[in-house]
Amino acid sequence: MTIETKQEQAYLNYIDGIWSPSVTGRVTASINPANTSEIVGYVQDSGEADLDLAVSAANRAKGAWRKLSGAARGDYLFKVANLLELRLADIAETMMREMGKTLAECKGETARGVAILRYYAGEGMRKIGDVIPSTDNEAMMFTTRVPLGVVGVITPWNFPVAIPMWKMAPALIYGNTVVIKPAIETSITAAKLLACFEEAGLPPGVINMVTGDGAVIGGGIAQHPDIQGITFTGSNNVGKQIGQAALSRGAKYQLEMGGKNPLIVAEDANLDLAVEAAISGGLKSTGQKCTATSRILVQASVYETFRTKLVDQVKRLKLGNGNDSATWMGPCANEKQRDTVLSYIDKGIVEGANLLCGGGIPADEELNNGYYVQPTVFDGVTSNMTIAQEEIFGPVLALIPFDHLEEAISLANDVEYGLSASIFTQNIGNILAFIADMDAGLVRINAETAGVELQAPFGGMKQSSSHSREQGQAAIEFFTSIKTVFLKA
């Protein structure tokens, strides 16, 4: 899996069952965002030739893999799950060092990866078709499902175990072979995941990994004629480019992109629970979740009380390295993301929002060497402000008052995104109106906006998604095609 270079580990590509260096001969350093003087290791800075090798290997392997029974493919996934569970501590620590979130969050995410693998291993024993009555009484008609072939998987840095797993596991169980391009920031974590697949004995070429620049490898996956399906999670701009490239050559594509997720707090809400949900949903993982709470819409009669409780608790949050058990929030994942967050905070101030707390780089000396941003809360925010419209992907909350629920739902829907939304209320009428009228793929009642259970469909509306769904049994819809069979003796 590794070679030695610059006295650090250089992690290799995994192609056709072999760990190999890039044809380019180049490597890229993975930097710890909590301590930028620490190099976690090196990963391959691959080129198109590496991608071609990986796709060719997946193409050669797809026929034999497809012919295995679902149960046999499931046995492989069970083995991978067991290996990942054995290596949970090491992989979680690697994730923490590469991405920056707390060790507790990293352990929880890795455990989720284990659960995802076991869930989809069981899917190998479920039905894949239906019997349909025929108008010909001497014939039988039924449907079955067939894999797409080679699937390209392009994943982000914010969930470097869970997102690859909820894409790769269903792709594999339904008979596809995989070429994954992980985010460069978390490619060492990805390499350690791939090592679990290797040790589980998956046949060569069934799963392949190529690391490198997104434009080169991700763009290459989108345009490659031998990749039949592409599943992507990331930014809207990149997602649209991938979708257009896939559409132009007739490949199937699945895009999960941004969010600008609202939390509505009605006057009858339990304010303490609502504050807790706002902080957990908006600031955990440093706000670097597509489902993170970004806008908090609070009914005017409880606005001041809620604001006081929220700011008081946000000010108490401890920033620091994720390996410190006392740390509540870690750094941004990289310098570019930190600078983006700071630029949005500046826009909020310039456009007239009122900065209640945070708003910059922390002054603590022990945090000087990391990409830290203070958890930030604004009020005096109107819906037309940049910080109320655009995804920040950082620890910034915008408070907006409302008078009536209809106004709150209208404000909540007044963005181009529609990923997740939540409401805190005890009023059944409010709940039913929220469920009916909220333009979001995931709506949650008396719970934070972030998070979805692995057995449930996940995806967004409007600009948040290509309108497909990931996870749960819904995953079969993307990773297979329906074949209708008419049989007459």
N, C-alpha and C positions, 0 to 999 in steps of 0.2 A: 504493500500500500504506500510505502514511503521510500524516498532516497534521502541521502544526507547532502545538504548544501548550506553554506554560510553558517555552519554549526547549528542549524535548525532543521526540522523535518520539512521536506517537500512532499506533499501528498500528490499522488498520481491520478490520472484518469483511469477509469475502469471500463475497458472495452473488450468484448468477446471473452469475458472471463479472466482477463489479464490486467494487472496494474501496470500502466505504461506511461512514460513521460510524453509530453506534447511533442509533436513534430516540430513545433516552432523553437523548442529549446528554451522558452521563456517561462519564468515563474513570477508570481505576484505575492507580496507579503500580506498575511492576515494580521491585522492590528487589533489589540485589545482596546475597545473604546473607553474603558474605565481607566486605562493606564497606557497611553499611546506610546510609551517607550518600550512596551512589551510586544514583541512579535510572537504570535501564537504559533506560526509556522508559515510555510509557503505552499501555494497551490499553482496548478498549471495555468498558464495564460495561453489557451489553445487557439487554434485557427480552424479554418474551414476543412482542411485535410483531416484533422482529428474528428470533426463531426461526421465527415463522410465515412470514416472507418467505423464509427459507432453505429451509424444508420445501416451500413452494410451488414454489420454483425447482427443487428436486430432483425433485419430483413431475412437473413439466412435462418434465424432461429424461430421465426414466427410460425412456420408450418407445423413443426413438431410440438411446440408449446400449445398451439391451438388444439391439437388433437388429443392432448391430455384431458382426462375427465376433470370436472370442476372440483371433485373431491381430491384428486391428486394435486392439483394446483393449490388447493386449500392446505394440504399437508405441508407444502413448502412455506406458506405464509405462517402457519403455526410455528414452524421451526424458527423463522425469522423473529417472530414475536418473543419466543423464549430467549433467543440470543440477545435481543435488544433489552429485555428485562434484566438479564445478567450484567449487561454493560451500562445500565441506566446511569449509575453515578458518574462514570467517565464521560459519557456522551453529554450529560447535563452540565458537567463542569466545562467541557469544551464549548458548548453553546454559550454558557455564561461569559467565557473569556472572549469569544468571537463577537457576540451580539450585545452583551452588556446587561441583560436583565438579571434579576436576582436568582440565586441558586435554587430557591424554593420554587419559583416560577418555572425554571428550566427542568427541574425534576418532575414537576407536574405535567409539563408538556411532553416530556419523554415517556412518562407513564401513559399519557393519552395516545402516543404513537403505538405503544404495545396493544392498547385496547382496540385501536383502529385495525391493526393487523389481525387480531383475533376475530373481530367482527366480520371482516371480509373473508377470512378463511372459512367461516361458517356459511357465507353466501355461496360458496361453491356447491352446496347441497340444495340450494333453492331452485324452484322451477324457473325455466327460461322461455316459456311459451304457453300458449293456450290452444285448446281444440275449439274450432269454429264450425258451426253447422253449415253443410253445403246444400245447395239446391238439388244436387245430384245425389240420389239416395244410394248410389253404388260407389260413392267417393268419400274420401276422408280429407278434411282440410284442417291444418294446424299452423301455428307460428312457432318459430324458434329464433334464437338470437345468435348472431355471429360477431366475433371481434372485428374491430376496425383494421387491425394489422399492427403497424408500428405507430406508437403514440409518443409525441414529444411533450415533455413535462418541463415547464419553466416556472421556477418557484422563487419567492422573495426571501429576504433575510429576517423578517420579523417573527416567523414561526418556522424555524429551520428543520424541525422534526415533524410536527403535526401536519403542515401543509403538504410536504412531499409524500407523507404516508397516506393522507386521504386522497391523493391523486394516484400514486403508484399502486397501492393495494387493490383498488377496484379495477384499474387498468389490467393488472396481472391476473386477478381471479377470473375476469371475463375473457381471458385468452389472448390479450395483446402483449406485445413486447414493448420495452420502454427505453427511451433515451432521455435522461434527465440533465438539465442544465440548472444547477443550483445558483443562488446568488453568490457572487464572488466573496462577499463579506463573511459568509457562513459555509464555505465549501469544505472546510476541514470537518465540521459537523456532518456534512453530507457524506464525506468519504467514510466516516466511521459508521454511518448508516448502511452504506453500500457493502462494507465489510461483513455486516450481519447477513446480507443476502448471499454474499459469496460463501460464507461458512455454512449457510443452510443448504448449499449444494444446488442452487438454481443452475440450469444448464447454461453454458456459455452463450452470450448474446441476448439472453432473455431480458436482462437489465444492464444498462450501460450508463456511465456518467462522464460528461465532458464539462470541465470548468473553464471559465474565461469571460471575456467581455460580453455584455448583454447584446450589444449591437451585432457583434460577430456571430456568437453561438446562438443566442436567442433569435436573432434575425435569420440566421441560417436554418434553424428548425422550422420557422414559419414558412420559408420559401422552398424547403427541400422536397423534391418530387416524390420521394419514397416514404415520407411521413404522412400517414393518413388522418391523424387526429392530433390536435394541439390543445393542451389544457394549461392555462396561464393564470397566475395571480400576481398582480402588481399595479402599476400606475395606469390611469386612464389613457394617457398619451401613448405609452408603449403598447397597451392592450389594443387600442384601435389600429395601430400599425400592424400588429400581428393578425388581427381579424381581417384586415384588408388584404394582407398577403395570402392568408389561407383561403379567403373567398375567391381570390383571383385564380387560384389553381384547383378549386373545388374540394379542398380539405375541410374536414369537420373541425370546428374550434369552439372552445369554451373559455370565457373570459370572466374572471372575478376581479373587480377593480376597486374604486374608491368608495368612501362613505362620508357623510356629514351628519352624523347620527344624533337625533334629538332625544332628550329625556324631558318629559312633561311632568310637572309637579302640581297637582291640583290642591285646592285649599283644604280638602279633607284627608290629605296624605299623611302618613307617618313620616314626619320631617326628618327624624333621625335616620330612619332607614333610607330615605331618599338621598340624604347627604352622603351616607355610606356608599350607596350605589353610584352616585355621581363621581365620587373620588375613585372608587375601584374601577368603574367602567371607563372613566376618562383619563386616569393618570397611571394606572398600573401598566407595566411594560413601557413606561415613559410615553404613554399615549400612542404608541406605535402599533395600533391595531386598526384594521379596516372597520371594525365594529365599535371602536372607542366612542364614548360620549364626547361630543364636541360642543353642542348647544344645549343649554338647560333653560327650559321655558317654565317660568314659575308664576302661579296665579298671584295677582297683585296683593290680595289680602294677606298672604303669608310670605311675600317676597323678601321683606327686610329681615324677618326671622330666619328664613332659609339662608339668605346671603351671609348673615352673621355666623351661623353655625358652620357653613361651608368654608368660609375664609379662615375661621379659627382652626379648623382641623387641617386644612391644606398647609397652613403655616407650620404645623407640627411635624410634617412628613420629613423623614430623614433621607437625604440623598447620600449615595456612596457606592462603593464597589459591591457588586452582587455577591461576593464571597463573605461579606460581613452579615451575620444573621440579624443585625439591627437595621440594616438597610431596607428601606421601603421602596425606593425608586432608584434605578440606575441611570446611566448616561444615554444619550441618543446613540444610535448604532454606528454612526460615522460622522465625520466633520461636515460633509455636505448636508446631512439631515439636520444637524444642530444649527447650521447657518440658515437653513430654510425656515426652521422654527423661529429663530430670532428675527428673521425678516418679516414674518407674519405678525409677531408681537409689535414690531416697529410700525407696521401698517395699521394695526389696531389703534395705536396711540395717535398716529397722524390723522386717522379718519375720525377721531373724537371719542373713542371708547375710553372708559374710566378704568385704569389699572388698579386693581384692589390688592394684589399681592404677586410676588414673583417678578417676571418680566426680563430676566437677564441671566448672565452666567453667575453661579454662586461664588461668593468671595472666599470661601474656605480654602486654605492653602492645600489641604490634602486632596482637593478636587481639581486642582489646577491642571493636572496632566490628563484629564479626561474630557469627553464631549458632553458636559453636563449643562442642563438648562433648568432653571428653577421652575417648579410647578406654578402655573400662572392662571389667575382668574381676572376676567374683565366683567364689568357691568356697564350700563349705559350703551349697550350694543343694540343696533337696529339691524333688521334683516338684510338690508342692502349693503352692509359693510363686508369687506373682504373676509374678515375672520368669521363671519356668519355664513359665508357662501362657499368658500374653498376649503378643501381638505388640508389640514395642517400637518397631521401625522406626528403630533408631539403633545406635550403636557400643557395644553391651553384650553381653558373652559370659558365659554361666553354665556353670560346670564342675560335673559330677555324676559321681561314681564309680560303678562297677558291678563285680560279681564274675564273672558268667557272661553269655554273649551273649543268652540268653533274657531275662534281666533287662534288658539294654540295649535290646532291641527293644521290650519291654513299656513301659519308660520313654519310649522314643522315640515310641511310639504314644499315650501318655497325655496327649494334647492334643486340642483340637477341630479342629485343622488337619491337612492332609495334602498339602502342596504338594511339597516336595523333601526328600531325605535322602541322606546319604552315609556310607560306612564305609571305614575304612582297615584292611586286613588282607591277609595273604597266604594265608589258609586258605580253600580252595575250599568247605569245608563252611559256614564263616561267611558266605561270599559268597552261596551258594545260599539259606541260611536268611534272610538279609537281604532278598534279592530277593523271596522268597516271602511273607515275613511283614510287611514294612514297608508301612504304610498311607500311601503317598505316590504322587502321579502321576508323579514323577520320582525315580528312585533312581540314584545314582552310586557307582561303586566306585573307591577310591583317587583321588578327585577332590573338589573343594569342592562344597558344595551349590548354589552360585549358578551360573546360566548354563545355557542350552540352545541347541543348534544350530538355526539358523533352518529347516532342512528337516525337523526332527523335531517331532512333536506335543508341545504343552505345555499343562499344566493340572493341577489338583489333585483330591484326594479330600476327603471330609468337608466342613468349612465353608470350604475354600479355593476352591471352584469350584462352578459350576452343573453340573459333570460333563461339559461340552463341552470341546473341545480347540482350541487356537489353533495357528497356524503349520503349515508343511509342507503336505502334501496333505490333512491332516485338516481344514484350514480350509474346504474345500468343503462339509463336512457342515453347518456353521452357515449359511454365506452363500447356500445354495441350497436348493431343495426338489426332491424327486424327482417326476417326472411319468412315469407308466406309459402306454405307447401300445399299443393293440391295433389292428392294421391288417389289413383284409380287403378285397380288391378287389370 
